[in-house]
Each structure stands twice: as C-alpha cells, then as structure tokens.
Amino acid sequence: MLFPETLALLKKGKFILWKETFAIAQAKRVLPEVFASVVDKNEITVVFDQAKLDEKDLIRVERGWKILIFEPALPFDLVGFLATVSTALAEAGVSLFVISAYSTDHLLVKASDLEKAIPCLERLGCLVEA
C-alpha cells in the first residue's frame, strides 16, 4: 500500500546516520545516561552507545546497531511513515528496531545491514547523510 503524503515527505527530507554504534539490552533496572529506556510491566529495555557498555546491570544484549533519524519533524497526523519505511527495509532483508520520540522516529538497523538499508531508503526518494 502506498501512502502519498509519506512519499512526498520522504522526498523532501533526509535520514541522518549517527556515528555511534548502539546496543539494545534487557536490563535489571533503569540505567542513567542511556539513549532510551522503555519500562513496561514485563521488562526494562535500554538503548545506549555500546562503547559505554557495562554488563553488570544487563540480562541480554544485542550489539552493533546504528541509528538513523528522519528530518524534518514528522506530523502527528501523518499516516504510513513506518509502514512505508519498514516495508521497504523488510523487502531488502533488513531487520529494524524502532523508537518513536515526540517529533520523529529513530530507526535502528544492524551496522552490517547499512549497505542494504541506505540504498533502500534512498530509493524512497530521501537523502541519507552520514
């Protein structure tokens, strides 16, 4: 399914690739100074710069993730942004972990998948800036 407003926005914007490499972990407690924490009734998930990894408070860890964020800000009434991006990445065989913030979505892809992910995002019409 195509979402015309999303495709138009993608053509006007860009994804910015962060230089850091991140880890996604299940933690024993909420940790300070992480990029993101998600606390639900079943677990605590943290995302952090893997160069700052301290295993003692972690249960399981997935390393080697890169963050891509979309600019400009995404309007709240925009329909299909994640559907469009995730479908394109899935068709390229790229696994995706998403963290949504107030104004944008943070796409985490494995560093080893960047060679597939970047051209895929560019085919959607947007720039990817490292």
C-alpha positions, 0 to 999 in steps of 0.5 A: 500500500502506498501512502502519498503524503509519506512519499512526498515527505520522504522526498523532501527530507533526509535520514541522518546516520549517527556515528555511534554504534548502539546496543539494545539490552534487557536490563535489571533496572533503569540505567542513567545516561542511556539513549532510551529506556522503555519500562513496561510491566514485563521488562526494562529495555535500554538503548545506549552507545555500546562503547559505554557498555557495562554488563553488570546491570544487563540480562541480554544484549544485542550489539552493533546497531546504528541509528538513523533519524528522519528530518524534518519533524514528522506530523502527528497526523501523518499516516504510513511513515513506518509502514512505508519505511519498514516495508521497504527495509523488510523487502531488502532483508533488513531487520529494524528496531524502532523508537518513536520520540515526540517529533520523529522516529529513530530507526535502528538497523544492524551496522552490517545491514547499512549497505542494504538499508541506505540504498533502500531508503534512498530509493524512497526518494530521501537523502541519507547523510552520514 
